[in-house]
């Protein structure tokens, strides 16, 4: 139970830290958020719990493919916001585009 509590606290602290930095400095926050902190933390937890390096390697490759599939979100969202679309509409369309990209990645590259 302590292990789950630690996972929760550490993960929450990373998110809170990044969002607080964003209030003061968007460039620094973007650098922090762009770091694969969640991935690294996940790799560490998997290694600590199982020592399964094959699983970590597979997960790392899958993250790469799905990470590329998020690019539409980061292209469409700023374009729509700057074009006057509401935040919710822009977010919904950007997320839908990324979800579609993820489906394509899953079907083409990750046939597991």
Protein Blocks (a to p, Z undefined) as FASTA:
>chain_A
ZZmmmmmmmmmmmmmmmmmmmmmommlmmmmmmpckklmmmmmmmmmmnopaklmmmmmm
mmmmmmmmmmmmmmmmmmmmmnopafklmmmmmmmmmmmmmmmmmmmmmcZZ
